[in-house]
Amino acid sequence: MGLKGSAFLVMWHDIAEGAVMDYIEWHTREHMPERLSIPGFTTGKRLHAPNASRYAFGTIYAGESLETFRSPDYLERLNNPTPWTTAIAPSFQNFLRVACETIATVGNGDGGSMATIRFDLAGNDAEKQLKAKAQLLAEAILAVRGVSSVHIGVSRNEVSSVRTRETELRKEMRETGFDVVILIEGSSSPGLHSALPEAERLALATGVLAGPVSNIYETAFSLTAEDMRARS
């Protein structure tokens, strides 16, 4: 499966106490199938860290291009939420949502766990320098024991900051943003916990990344555009 395409949309959030099971049912039965039916969406992954004190949930949507995440088809859905979405959206807390341009991806298959590491860019021409180093960085992280694939993205807030009806249903987004995110997949959560310090060290050694903020999740549910076409 993998994260096919040249961009991905990544989200971190919590769900209000008492609403978690309703959220999971909605996300599995309606929301992800709806999103993966939109042209340009290729893969969806729901992430869950039940014991996390913050950002217990995450979602990754891979897209054919950045334009997928501001396309007329996607905006039409964002501005016309279903009744179930309208009921669930107010339960979102600590919501952070950013579209990213994929600048490197390596590895095969899908891991059962995923680490997300958010960074700030540091120094002059940092993004240009990172793009020149990104593939080698991804390959170096892939070589760490416990890692099965690596995806590096640069945030494109101008794509994901468009206000829509769904935006209005959630609490105002006040979470700290980021410049770069590295998604690291592995076969187990303990394996990724062991790999994380070395992955962070390799990223910081580029000299253009700073301030890592890491989370580790189990991949709770995955869906692809091919799955949705097979059902139609």
MIKOL-482559 format. One record per residue (C-alpha): residue number from 1; residue in one letter; x negated, y negated, z. Coordinates in Angstrom, 3 decimals. Example, Ala and Ser with C-alpha at 12.3 -4.5 7.8 and 13.67 -1.06 7.14 Angstrom:
<pt 1 A <-12.300 4.500 7.800>>
<pt 2 S <-13.670 1.060 7.140>>
# end
This chain:
<pt 1 M <0.000 0.000 0.000>>
<pt 2 G <-2.410 -2.724 1.178>>
<pt 3 L <-1.761 -6.465 0.930>>
<pt 4 K <-1.260 -6.828 -2.811>>
<pt 5 G <-1.496 -10.267 -4.401>>
<pt 6 S <-3.520 -13.421 -3.929>>
<pt 7 A <-1.721 -14.864 -0.885>>
<pt 8 F <0.016 -13.921 2.328>>
<pt 9 L <2.406 -15.520 4.798>>
<pt 10 V <1.595 -14.824 8.446>>
<pt 11 M <3.687 -15.426 11.554>>
<pt 12 W <3.188 -15.050 15.298>>
<pt 13 H <5.978 -15.476 17.852>>
<pt 14 D <7.816 -14.230 20.898>>
<pt 15 I <11.488 -13.354 21.299>>
<pt 16 A <13.686 -14.520 24.169>>
<pt 17 E <14.246 -12.061 27.006>>
<pt 18 G <17.198 -9.802 26.293>>
<pt 19 A <17.104 -10.335 22.523>>
<pt 20 V <14.194 -8.060 21.531>>
<pt 21 M <16.197 -5.010 20.445>>
<pt 22 D <18.617 -7.167 18.449>>
<pt 23 Y <15.640 -8.833 16.765>>
<pt 24 I <14.063 -5.473 15.845>>
<pt 25 E <17.330 -4.153 14.382>>
<pt 26 W <17.855 -7.332 12.338>>
<pt 27 H <14.264 -7.465 11.137>>
<pt 28 T <14.255 -3.806 10.073>>
<pt 29 R <17.738 -3.478 8.599>>
<pt 30 E <18.308 -6.887 7.007>>
<pt 31 H <15.498 -9.404 7.130>>
<pt 32 M <12.519 -7.520 5.714>>
<pt 33 P <14.628 -5.847 2.982>>
<pt 34 E <15.940 -9.293 2.025>>
<pt 35 R <12.446 -10.773 1.841>>
<pt 36 L <10.980 -7.840 -0.114>>
<pt 37 S <13.781 -8.240 -2.653>>
<pt 38 I <12.601 -11.779 -3.515>>
<pt 39 P <10.462 -11.926 -6.689>>
<pt 40 G <6.773 -12.223 -5.857>>
<pt 41 F <6.934 -10.621 -2.399>>
<pt 42 T <4.895 -7.389 -2.490>>
<pt 43 T <4.465 -6.078 1.073>>
<pt 44 G <5.864 -6.744 4.526>>
<pt 45 K <4.487 -5.635 7.907>>
<pt 46 R <5.979 -6.209 11.333>>
<pt 47 L <3.433 -6.235 14.147>>
<pt 48 H <4.158 -5.634 17.841>>
<pt 49 A <2.131 -5.918 21.024>>
<pt 50 P <4.712 -5.160 23.753>>
<pt 51 N <2.383 -6.013 26.640>>
<pt 52 A <1.075 -9.298 25.226>>
<pt 53 S <1.650 -12.378 27.389>>
<pt 54 R <2.056 -14.500 24.235>>
<pt 55 Y <2.699 -13.747 20.568>>
<pt 56 A <4.155 -10.289 21.177>>
<pt 57 F <5.328 -10.135 17.554>>
<pt 58 G <3.759 -10.854 14.202>>
<pt 59 T <4.809 -10.541 10.575>>
<pt 60 I <2.733 -10.428 7.409>>
<pt 61 Y <4.237 -10.898 3.949>>
<pt 62 A <1.897 -10.450 0.994>>
<pt 63 G <2.753 -12.350 -2.184>>
<pt 64 E <1.655 -12.351 -5.798>>
<pt 65 S <0.535 -15.987 -5.393>>
<pt 66 L <0.889 -18.971 -3.059>>
<pt 67 E <3.797 -20.165 -5.191>>
<pt 68 T <5.765 -17.120 -4.009>>
<pt 69 F <6.137 -18.841 -0.644>>
<pt 70 R <7.729 -22.012 -2.022>>
<pt 71 S <9.477 -20.525 -5.038>>
<pt 72 P <13.107 -21.461 -5.802>>
<pt 73 D <14.206 -17.886 -5.003>>
<pt 74 Y <12.565 -17.969 -1.567>>
<pt 75 L <13.759 -21.475 -0.722>>
<pt 76 E <17.289 -20.475 -1.699>>
<pt 77 R <17.215 -17.755 0.956>>
<pt 78 L <15.627 -20.048 3.556>>
<pt 79 N <18.352 -22.623 3.007>>
<pt 80 N <21.198 -20.088 3.060>>
<pt 81 P <20.562 -17.828 6.076>>
<pt 82 T <22.873 -14.883 6.620>>
<pt 83 P <25.197 -14.799 9.633>>
<pt 84 W <22.884 -12.257 11.305>>
<pt 85 T <19.845 -14.500 10.707>>
<pt 86 T <21.778 -17.473 12.075>>
<pt 87 A <22.483 -15.510 15.252>>
<pt 88 I <18.911 -14.227 15.739>>
<pt 89 A <16.815 -17.279 14.795>>
<pt 90 P <17.427 -19.286 18.015>>
<pt 91 S <15.794 -16.467 20.027>>
<pt 92 F <12.373 -17.135 18.427>>
<pt 93 Q <9.805 -18.709 20.773>>
<pt 94 N <6.199 -19.922 20.369>>
<pt 95 F <6.606 -19.708 16.593>>
<pt 96 L <3.609 -20.177 14.271>>
<pt 97 R <4.037 -19.652 10.522>>
<pt 98 V <1.378 -20.397 7.871>>
<pt 99 A <0.903 -19.488 4.213>>
<pt 100 C <-2.644 -18.465 3.306>>
<pt 101 E <-4.664 -18.124 0.124>>
<pt 102 T <-6.459 -14.772 0.114>>
<pt 103 I <-10.172 -15.334 -0.495>>
<pt 104 A <-11.423 -11.785 0.188>>
<pt 105 T <-9.920 -8.345 0.701>>
<pt 106 V <-11.629 -4.966 1.074>>
<pt 107 G <-10.673 -1.456 2.137>>
<pt 108 N <-7.992 1.044 1.229>>
<pt 109 G <-4.650 2.101 2.615>>
<pt 110 D <-2.834 0.788 5.655>>
<pt 111 G <-3.975 0.923 9.251>>
<pt 112 G <-1.655 1.748 12.104>>
<pt 113 S <-2.996 -1.267 13.992>>
<pt 114 M <-3.983 -4.809 13.027>>
<pt 115 A <-6.124 -7.496 14.636>>
<pt 116 T <-5.554 -11.130 13.711>>
<pt 117 I <-8.351 -13.642 14.347>>
<pt 118 R <-7.619 -17.334 13.798>>
<pt 119 F <-10.510 -19.777 13.292>>
<pt 120 D <-11.210 -23.458 12.750>>
<pt 121 L <-13.548 -24.498 9.959>>
<pt 122 A <-16.738 -26.196 11.176>>
<pt 123 G <-19.067 -28.567 9.326>>
<pt 124 N <-19.143 -30.287 5.961>>
<pt 125 D <-17.931 -28.348 2.918>>
<pt 126 A <-17.032 -25.505 5.275>>
<pt 127 E <-14.261 -24.104 3.096>>
<pt 128 K <-16.497 -24.060 0.019>>
<pt 129 Q <-19.242 -22.337 2.001>>
<pt 130 L <-16.813 -19.810 3.434>>
<pt 131 K <-15.489 -18.908 -0.005>>
<pt 132 A <-19.051 -18.212 -1.121>>
<pt 133 K <-19.605 -15.912 1.887>>
<pt 134 A <-16.139 -14.389 2.275>>
<pt 135 Q <-16.583 -11.193 0.299>>
<pt 136 L <-19.842 -10.295 2.047>>
<pt 137 L <-18.261 -11.122 5.417>>
<pt 138 A <-15.266 -8.889 4.671>>
<pt 139 E <-17.565 -6.035 3.640>>
<pt 140 A <-19.679 -6.443 6.795>>
<pt 141 I <-16.562 -6.280 9.007>>
<pt 142 L <-15.276 -3.271 7.047>>
<pt 143 A <-18.495 -1.435 7.946>>
<pt 144 V <-17.749 -1.771 11.680>>
<pt 145 R <-16.595 1.462 13.303>>
<pt 146 G <-12.794 1.566 13.639>>
<pt 147 V <-12.015 -0.796 10.725>>
<pt 148 S <-10.156 0.395 7.614>>
<pt 149 S <-9.470 -2.849 5.726>>
<pt 150 V <-10.116 -6.591 5.989>>
<pt 151 H <-8.274 -9.595 4.512>>
<pt 152 I <-9.494 -13.196 4.809>>
<pt 153 G <-7.152 -16.109 4.193>>
<pt 154 V <-7.422 -19.895 4.207>>
<pt 155 S <-4.358 -21.743 5.491>>
<pt 156 R <-2.289 -23.753 3.032>>
<pt 157 N <0.058 -25.671 5.313>>
<pt 158 E <1.429 -27.734 2.457>>
<pt 159 V <3.091 -24.555 1.164>>
<pt 160 S <4.618 -23.317 4.418>>
<pt 161 S <5.545 -26.638 6.054>>
<pt 162 V <8.593 -27.256 3.845>>
<pt 163 R <11.614 -27.802 6.117>>
<pt 164 T <14.627 -25.589 5.473>>
<pt 165 R <17.866 -24.549 7.130>>
<pt 166 E <16.041 -21.649 8.832>>
<pt 167 T <13.514 -24.121 10.255>>
<pt 168 E <16.373 -26.004 11.897>>
<pt 169 L <17.748 -22.834 13.500>>
<pt 170 R <14.502 -22.136 15.403>>
<pt 171 K <12.949 -24.211 18.155>>
<pt 172 E <10.565 -26.891 16.890>>
<pt 173 M <7.196 -25.348 15.991>>
<pt 174 R <4.591 -26.794 18.366>>
<pt 175 E <1.915 -24.075 18.225>>
<pt 176 T <-1.717 -24.887 17.501>>
<pt 177 G <-2.550 -24.329 13.851>>
<pt 178 F <-5.696 -22.904 12.293>>
<pt 179 D <-7.830 -23.126 9.155>>
<pt 180 V <-8.739 -19.488 8.511>>
<pt 181 V <-7.378 -16.113 9.560>>
<pt 182 I <-9.017 -12.709 9.287>>
<pt 183 L <-6.678 -9.714 9.319>>
<pt 184 I <-8.398 -6.477 10.307>>
<pt 185 E <-6.624 -3.133 9.985>>
<pt 186 G <-7.647 0.050 11.766>>
<pt 187 S <-6.404 3.508 12.629>>
<pt 188 S <-5.916 2.782 16.325>>
<pt 189 S <-5.536 -0.075 18.755>>
<pt 190 P <-8.430 1.157 20.961>>
<pt 191 G <-10.632 1.306 17.864>>
<pt 192 L <-9.827 -2.282 16.969>>
<pt 193 H <-10.397 -3.437 20.547>>
<pt 194 S <-13.865 -1.911 20.323>>
<pt 195 A <-14.524 -3.420 16.880>>
<pt 196 L <-13.280 -6.926 17.706>>
<pt 197 P <-16.413 -8.361 19.416>>
<pt 198 E <-18.620 -7.387 16.470>>
<pt 199 A <-16.074 -8.701 13.952>>
<pt 200 E <-15.971 -12.049 15.773>>
<pt 201 R <-19.784 -12.145 15.946>>
<pt 202 L <-20.096 -11.556 12.196>>
<pt 203 A <-17.543 -14.266 11.461>>
<pt 204 L <-19.217 -16.832 13.721>>
<pt 205 A <-22.609 -15.973 12.185>>
<pt 206 T <-21.430 -17.536 8.910>>
<pt 207 G <-21.945 -20.916 10.597>>
<pt 208 V <-18.679 -22.288 9.209>>
<pt 209 L <-16.127 -20.642 11.517>>
<pt 210 A <-15.435 -21.604 15.133>>
<pt 211 G <-12.981 -21.119 17.995>>
<pt 212 P <-11.733 -17.573 17.408>>
<pt 213 V <-8.297 -16.677 18.801>>
<pt 214 S <-7.573 -12.950 18.583>>
<pt 215 N <-4.542 -10.699 18.921>>
<pt 216 I <-4.244 -6.950 18.384>>
<pt 217 Y <-1.010 -5.255 17.342>>
<pt 218 E <0.487 -1.955 16.374>>
<pt 219 T <2.036 -1.958 12.908>>
<pt 220 A <5.642 -1.271 13.874>>
<pt 221 F <7.295 -1.298 10.423>>
<pt 222 S <6.187 -1.699 6.799>>
<pt 223 L <8.138 -2.202 3.574>>
<pt 224 T <7.211 -2.860 -0.052>>
<pt 225 A <8.863 -4.340 -3.105>>
<pt 226 E <8.590 -0.878 -4.683>>
<pt 227 D <10.664 0.534 -1.801>>
<pt 228 M <13.398 -2.002 -2.508>>
<pt 229 R <13.393 -1.357 -6.256>>
<pt 230 A <13.679 2.378 -5.620>>
<pt 231 R <16.820 1.773 -3.566>>
<pt 232 S <18.519 -0.425 -6.155>>
# end
